[in-house]
Amino acid sequence: MLLILCSKRFDFEDSRWKQLYRNGALIFSSLPGIDQSIVGLRFRLFKAISSSKNYRDLQKARKFLYNIAKQWVIEKCARRSFGSKEINDYLDAFLVECEQEKHKSFNREQLIAYLIQFIAAGTDTSANTMYFACYMLAKYPKIQEKVQKELDDVVGCETLPSLEHRQRLIYTEAFLREVDRYYALAPITPVRINSDEVTIRGFKIPKGKNFLANTFKCLRDSKYFKNPEQFDVYNFIDERGELINVKSFMPFGIGKRRCPGELLAKIEIFLFISAIIQNFSLSLSSDENNERGETKGIIKTLHPYKVIVKRREALHTLRPN
């Protein structure tokens, strides 16, 4: 993600990366007690709780990320020649628009704000989704067996799953979509503002108002999903055994302002989960409760669980012991 944003790369053990990761994750975990109906609104709404530790931690994280993002923008501007059309990353592309002055919203402060959003939103979201996917595979062994059989039939055991296999892995793809639907990682989208007056179902909404989309409701809509309250892979597979696109399926938001990291996140999750299940079997520890609670906040997080991981020896998989 950082390579795409600003051409930066950190080693996993780099202290700067760890600090960046902690503060990015904190943005989404520091407001667990706030009702989800107002999550994502401007932070000034939370002045009433400014004495709480959660709020102070949030402000510290935001300040840290702001300073980092500002430093990256300053460094990029110092290296670029004014008027240069060379684009190597997101920062370059945005600065080109700034210099052309086509849009008033393309300014450096807005760029810093966007960088903060990218870092915070891209830190823990994919990891949390994979964390939940592994839990559901361990909880439902029959689903896990079907995913493994499909991987065995399509990919085999001599190579890892790749994007070339993805279109033929119907059940695996449907499982990952059902993970996104059922888990509803981001129950409510970030704030959006309408640039023009709009009328929706007879309600006239003036220009410049705040909008939040209730994606959780869309993902649990019985009009579009056969079993909205149950984890059912066949919500995304039709009678012919083919994948179906469901109108109400919008875990990454909707429209032009949907999550810009959607494509990358889907690729990462597909490659990681398919490779894990191709080579290992997961089961819940005998002392594990089958139901796990979740933290409430901007991004949901499953409480820790214990899982047993066993190599699928019968397949003679990629790397022998």
Secondary structure in CASP SS format (residue, H / E / C, confidence):
PFRMAT SS
TARGET T0000
AUTHOR 0000-0000-0000
METHOD secondary structure of the structure
MODEL  1
M C 1.00
L H 1.00
L H 1.00
I H 1.00
L H 1.00
C H 1.00
S C 1.00
K C 1.00
R C 1.00
F C 1.00
D C 1.00
F C 1.00
E C 1.00
D C 1.00
S H 1.00
R H 1.00
W H 1.00
K H 1.00
Q H 1.00
L H 1.00
Y H 1.00
R H 1.00
N H 1.00
G H 1.00
A H 1.00
L H 1.00
I H 1.00
F H 1.00
S H 1.00
S C 1.00
L C 1.00
P C 1.00
G C 1.00
I C 1.00
D C 1.00
Q C 1.00
S C 1.00
I C 1.00
V C 1.00
G C 1.00
L C 1.00
R C 1.00
F H 1.00
R H 1.00
L H 1.00
F H 1.00
K H 1.00
A H 1.00
I H 1.00
S C 1.00
S C 1.00
S C 1.00
K H 1.00
N H 1.00
Y H 1.00
R H 1.00
D H 1.00
L H 1.00
Q H 1.00
K H 1.00
A H 1.00
R H 1.00
K H 1.00
F H 1.00
L H 1.00
Y H 1.00
N H 1.00
I H 1.00
A H 1.00
K H 1.00
Q H 1.00
W H 1.00
V H 1.00
I H 1.00
E H 1.00
K H 1.00
C H 1.00
A H 1.00
R H 1.00
R C 1.00
S C 1.00
F C 1.00
G C 1.00
S C 1.00
K C 1.00
E C 1.00
I C 1.00
N C 1.00
D C 1.00
Y H 1.00
L H 1.00
D H 1.00
A H 1.00
F H 1.00
L H 1.00
V H 1.00
E H 1.00
C H 1.00
E H 1.00
Q H 1.00
E C 1.00
K C 1.00
H C 1.00
K C 1.00
S C 1.00
F C 1.00
N C 1.00
R H 1.00
E H 1.00
Q H 1.00
L H 1.00
I H 1.00
A H 1.00
Y H 1.00
L H 1.00
I H 1.00
Q H 1.00
F H 1.00
I H 1.00
A H 1.00
A H 1.00
G H 1.00
T H 1.00
D H 1.00
T H 1.00
S H 1.00
A H 1.00
N H 1.00
T H 1.00
M H 1.00
Y H 1.00
F H 1.00
A H 1.00
C H 1.00
Y H 1.00
M H 1.00
L H 1.00
A H 1.00
K H 1.00
Y C 1.00
P H 1.00
K H 1.00
I H 1.00
Q H 1.00
E H 1.00
K H 1.00
V H 1.00
Q H 1.00
K H 1.00
E H 1.00
L H 1.00
D H 1.00
D H 1.00
V H 1.00
V C 1.00
G C 1.00
C C 1.00
E C 1.00
T C 1.00
L C 1.00
P C 1.00
S C 1.00
L C 1.00
E C 1.00
H C 1.00
R H 1.00
Q H 1.00
R H 1.00
L C 1.00
I H 1.00
Y H 1.00
T H 1.00
E H 1.00
A H 1.00
F H 1.00
L H 1.00
R H 1.00
E H 1.00
V H 1.00
D H 1.00
R H 1.00
Y H 1.00
Y H 1.00
A C 1.00
L C 1.00
A C 1.00
P C 1.00
I E 1.00
T C 1.00
P C 1.00
V C 1.00
R E 1.00
I E 1.00
N C 1.00
S C 1.00
D C 1.00
E C 1.00
V E 1.00
T E 1.00
I E 1.00
R C 1.00
G C 1.00
F E 1.00
K E 1.00
I E 1.00
P C 1.00
K C 1.00
G C 1.00
K C 1.00
N E 1.00
F E 1.00
L C 1.00
A C 1.00
N E 1.00
T H 1.00
F H 1.00
K H 1.00
C H 1.00
L H 1.00
R C 1.00
D C 1.00
S C 1.00
K C 1.00
Y C 1.00
F C 1.00
K C 1.00
N C 1.00
P C 1.00
E C 1.00
Q C 1.00
F C 1.00
D C 1.00
V H 1.00
Y H 1.00
N H 1.00
F H 1.00
I E 1.00
D C 1.00
E C 1.00
R C 1.00
G C 1.00
E C 1.00
L E 1.00
I C 1.00
N C 1.00
V C 1.00
K C 1.00
S C 1.00
F C 1.00
M C 1.00
P C 1.00
F C 1.00
G C 1.00
I C 1.00
G C 1.00
K C 1.00
R C 1.00
R C 1.00
C C 1.00
P C 1.00
G C 1.00
E H 1.00
L H 1.00
L H 1.00
A H 1.00
K H 1.00
I H 1.00
E H 1.00
I H 1.00
F H 1.00
L H 1.00
F H 1.00
I H 1.00
S H 1.00
A H 1.00
I H 1.00
I H 1.00
Q H 1.00
N H 1.00
F E 1.00
S E 1.00
L E 1.00
S E 1.00
L E 1.00
S C 1.00
S C 1.00
D C 1.00
E C 1.00
N C 1.00
N C 1.00
E C 1.00
R C 1.00
G C 1.00
E E 1.00
T E 1.00
K C 1.00
G C 1.00
I C 1.00
I C 1.00
K C 1.00
T E 1.00
L E 1.00
H C 1.00
P C 1.00
Y C 1.00
K C 1.00
V E 1.00
I E 1.00
V E 1.00
K E 1.00
R E 1.00
R C 1.00
E H 1.00
A H 1.00
L H 1.00
H C 1.00
T C 1.00
L C 1.00
R C 1.00
P C 1.00
N C 1.00
END
